[in-house]
Amino acid sequence: MPHTPQSFFWYELMTTDLDAAEAFYTAVVGWRAEPFDKTPGMPRYIVVNAGDRGVGGLMTLPDDARKMGMPPAWLGYIHTGDVDASVASLTKAGGAVHRAPDDIPGVGRFAVVADPQGATFMFLQPNGPDQPAMPLDTPGNVGWHELFTTDWQKALDFYSGQFGWGKDDQFDMGDMGIYQMFNAGAGMIGGMMNKPAQIPVPVWLFYFNVPAIDAATKRVTDNGGKALMGPMQVPGGQWIVQCQDPQGAHFALLAPVK
């Protein structure tokens, strides 16, 4: 187990219409978008910022991913100090490698992987010194990480062993089963549950912080997106809504008030 828990720290949207995605998410979440142009010859990449800090990026879905049938999607990066060692450890624990470790000039070294149940995520070993972690409740940051899987107990064992995540509170949802929350050191950062039938494969869902849920939901629908579930209040008093953007990528919103 890592001495210091590792967590998600960057989020990336792969989409079929980059300009439309930029307009949608800046309107809905309130991000400030700026082009990332430090790597000549690389595909266009848009960084989205919460205040003065980047939280994620938007890029066009690569041709090879489209040919494999990958839909537009948000993916999360887990921080590592040694991506090659992390990939070797993940593979030994039953995970899969979708793209072997490779370098992004001027950024760092990355890999595309999946946990043993099939949920995809990425590793990133960034160049340069690490920045202090952004508080989880920062407006525009990802305030919650949710895993829909086929066996949450085995998934939690995997993530705990690989990244030092700890088992936290759980909530009995009746026919829907147990919702197990987890932490990465100081406090809870997410939850996991066995996926319902309508979710075809294991997947991570990311919740973006917004000031109020009803106004944010209206921004979603006014800008061509869909509200798939909610708005609804969750234990602890916060409000959520699960959504789909106009290109088909799933995401969710989290707010302290209705």
C-alpha positions in Angstrom: 0.0 0.0 0.0 1.3 3.5 -0.8 2.7 5.5 2.2 0.7 8.5 1.0 -2.8 7.8 -0.5 -3.0 8.6 -4.2 -6.1 10.1 -5.7 -7.6 11.6 -8.8 -6.2 15.0 -9.6 -7.0 15.8 -13.2 -10.1 15.1 -15.4 -10.3 14.9 -19.1 -13.2 15.0 -21.5 -12.8 13.2 -24.9 -15.5 14.5 -27.1 -16.7 14.7 -30.8 -17.2 18.5 -30.9 -14.5 20.4 -28.9 -15.9 23.9 -29.5 -19.4 22.8 -28.5 -18.1 21.1 -25.4 -16.1 24.2 -24.4 -19.2 26.4 -24.7 -21.4 23.9 -22.8 -19.2 23.3 -19.8 -18.1 26.9 -19.3 -21.8 27.9 -19.3 -22.9 25.1 -17.0 -20.1 24.7 -14.5 -18.6 28.3 -14.8 -15.1 27.2 -15.8 -12.7 29.5 -17.5 -11.3 27.9 -20.6 -7.9 28.5 -22.1 -5.9 26.8 -24.9 -2.9 24.7 -23.9 -0.3 25.5 -26.5 2.9 24.5 -24.9 3.4 21.5 -27.1 3.8 22.3 -30.8 2.4 19.7 -33.1 0.1 18.1 -30.5 -3.7 17.9 -30.9 -5.7 20.9 -29.7 -6.3 20.8 -26.0 -8.4 23.2 -23.8 -7.7 23.5 -20.1 -10.7 24.4 -17.9 -10.0 26.3 -14.7 -11.7 26.7 -11.4 -10.5 30.2 -10.3 -6.8 30.3 -11.1 -6.2 26.5 -11.1 -6.7 24.0 -13.9 -8.9 21.1 -12.9 -9.2 19.3 -16.3 -8.9 19.4 -20.0 -11.1 19.0 -23.1 -9.9 17.2 -26.3 -11.2 15.6 -29.4 -11.8 11.9 -29.2 -8.9 10.2 -31.0 -9.6 8.4 -34.2 -8.4 5.1 -32.8 -10.8 5.4 -29.9 -13.7 6.2 -32.2 -12.9 3.2 -34.4 -13.0 1.0 -31.2 -16.5 2.4 -30.5 -15.6 4.6 -27.5 -18.3 7.2 -26.9 -17.5 10.7 -25.6 -16.6 10.4 -22.0 -14.9 11.9 -18.9 -11.9 10.1 -17.6 -9.9 10.7 -14.4 -6.2 10.7 -13.9 -4.7 9.2 -10.7 -1.4 10.8 -9.6 1.7 8.6 -9.5 5.4 9.3 -8.9 6.3 6.4 -11.2 3.8 5.5 -13.9 5.7 2.4 -15.0 5.8 0.9 -11.5 2.1 1.8 -11.0 1.2 0.0 -14.2 3.2 -3.1 -13.3 1.5 -3.2 -9.8 -1.9 -2.7 -11.3 -1.3 -5.5 -13.8 -0.2 -7.9 -11.1 -3.4 -7.1 -9.1 -5.6 -8.0 -12.1 -6.0 -4.7 -13.9 -5.7 -4.1 -17.6 -3.5 -1.8 -19.7 -5.3 -0.1 -22.6 -2.3 2.1 -23.5 1.2 1.4 -22.2 3.2 4.2 -20.5 4.1 6.9 -22.9 5.4 10.5 -22.7 3.4 13.7 -23.3 6.0 16.3 -24.2 6.1 19.1 -21.7 3.5 17.4 -19.4 4.6 14.1 -18.1 4.3 10.3 -18.5 0.9 8.7 -18.7 -1.0 5.4 -19.2 -4.6 4.3 -19.8 -5.6 1.4 -17.6 -8.6 -0.3 -16.1 -9.4 -1.9 -12.7 -10.1 -5.7 -12.5 -13.8 -5.0 -13.0 -13.2 -3.0 -16.1 -13.6 0.7 -15.1 -11.2 2.8 -17.1 -8.9 5.5 -15.6 -5.5 7.0 -16.3 -2.2 7.4 -14.5 -0.1 10.6 -14.8 3.4 11.2 -13.6 3.6 14.9 -14.1 6.8 16.8 -14.9 7.9 19.3 -12.3 6.9 19.8 -8.7 3.5 18.8 -7.5 1.0 21.5 -6.7 -0.9 21.5 -3.3 -4.2 19.7 -3.5 -7.2 21.8 -4.3 -9.9 21.6 -1.5 -12.6 19.2 -2.5 -15.4 21.7 -2.1 -13.8 24.4 -4.3 -16.4 25.7 -6.8 -15.7 24.1 -10.2 -13.6 21.3 -8.7 -14.7 17.6 -8.7 -16.4 17.3 -5.3 -17.2 13.6 -5.5 -16.0 10.4 -7.4 -18.5 7.6 -7.9 -17.7 4.1 -9.1 -20.4 1.9 -10.6 -19.0 -1.6 -10.7 -19.8 -5.3 -10.7 -18.4 -6.1 -7.2 -17.8 -3.1 -5.0 -16.1 -5.1 -2.3 -13.4 -6.4 -4.7 -13.1 -3.0 -6.2 -12.5 -1.4 -2.9 -9.9 -4.0 -2.0 -8.2 -3.2 -5.3 -8.1 0.6 -4.9 -7.1 0.3 -1.3 -4.2 -2.0 -2.1 -3.0 0.1 -5.1 -3.7 3.6 -3.8 -4.1 3.6 -0.1 -7.9 4.4 -0.1 -9.7 3.7 3.1 -13.2 2.2 3.7 -15.5 4.8 5.2 -19.2 5.1 6.0 -21.8 3.1 4.0 -25.4 3.6 3.2 -28.0 0.8 2.6 -30.1 1.7 -0.4 -32.4 -1.2 -0.1 -33.0 -3.0 -3.4 -30.1 -1.0 -5.0 -27.7 -2.5 -2.4 -24.9 -0.9 -0.4 -23.3 2.4 -1.2 -19.8 2.3 0.1 -17.9 5.5 0.7 -14.1 5.8 0.7 -11.4 8.2 1.7 -7.9 9.0 0.4 -6.4 10.2 3.6 -8.0 13.1 5.3 -11.7 12.7 4.3 -14.2 11.1 2.1 -13.8 11.7 -1.6 -16.3 9.3 -3.1 -18.5 6.2 -3.1 -18.9 3.0 -5.0 -21.8 0.6 -5.6 -22.8 -2.3 -7.8 -24.1 -0.9 -11.0 -27.7 -1.1 -12.0 -28.6 -2.9 -15.2 -29.0 0.2 -17.3 -25.3 1.0 -16.9 -23.7 -1.4 -19.4 -20.1 -1.5 -18.1 -18.3 -0.4 -14.9 -17.5 3.3 -15.0 -16.4 6.3 -13.0 -18.8 9.3 -12.7 -17.4 12.7 -11.6 -19.4 15.4 -9.8 -18.6 19.0 -10.5 -19.2 21.6 -7.8 -21.8 24.3 -8.6 -23.4 26.9 -6.3 -27.1 25.7 -6.5 -28.5 22.6 -8.1 -31.8 23.9 -9.7 -30.1 26.8 -11.5 -27.3 24.5 -12.7 -29.8 21.9 -14.0 -31.5 24.6 -15.9 -28.2 25.6 -17.5 -27.7 22.0 -18.5 -31.0 21.7 -20.3 -30.9 25.3 -21.7 -27.6 24.5 -23.4 -28.7 21.2 -25.0 -27.8 18.7 -22.3 -30.0 16.2 -20.4 -30.8 15.7 -16.7 -31.0 11.9 -16.4 -31.6 11.6 -12.6 -32.5 14.3 -10.1 -32.1 16.9 -8.9 -32.3 15.1 -5.6 -31.0 15.5 -2.1 -28.5 13.0 -0.7 -27.6 12.0 2.8 -25.6 14.8 4.3 -27.9 17.5 2.8 -26.2 18.1 -0.5 -28.0 18.1 -3.8 -27.0 16.2 -7.0 -28.1 15.8 -10.6 -26.7 13.2 -13.0 -26.5 14.5 -16.6 -25.5 13.9 -20.2 -23.8 16.6 -22.3 -25.0 17.3 -25.9 -22.3 15.0 -27.4 -23.3 12.1 -25.0 -20.7 12.2 -22.2 -22.0 11.6 -18.7 -21.2 13.8 -15.8 -22.9 15.0 -12.6 -23.3 18.1 -10.5 -23.1 18.7 -6.8 -24.3 21.7 -4.8 -24.8 22.6 -1.2 -28.3 24.0 -1.8 -31.3 23.4 -4.0 
